[in-house]
Amino acid sequence: MTIQTAEKIINEFGKVLSHSVHPHLFQPKSNLPCSVARIKFAIYRYVIELIRLEKLNKETAEMLIIGYSSLSYFLPDQETADQMNRISELKDDPHPDKQLQIKRQKERIHALLIYKDILNAEIQEFIKECIITSHKHE
């Protein structure tokens, strides 16, 4: 992947992320400019290039980390995204008939938040490793 392609994917992904605001945090994967894997690869490629050029600053690193970890909010389809957005908004006790279903959905939201933390740690580890490796070659 060229750096230009990586930048293009990251910019397009950033535009999609700008629509992930409360109460519409969750979105369908179909809104993404390409697959989750390709977006991850673009971010990796971009990080490597910025480190190589000694242009990775804290602000850019933080934006890339946030974007990378936000991939956890992209769900298989619009219906699932809408459902998760509705569930995340609930504050009152639901009707007894819906409590079990809502409990399961809230557990799924919790799992997605854990996945976000995992993605956050994953990209931070990659950035740290790239920085350490680049300093070894100096």
Disulfide bonds with the S-S distance in Angstrom:
none
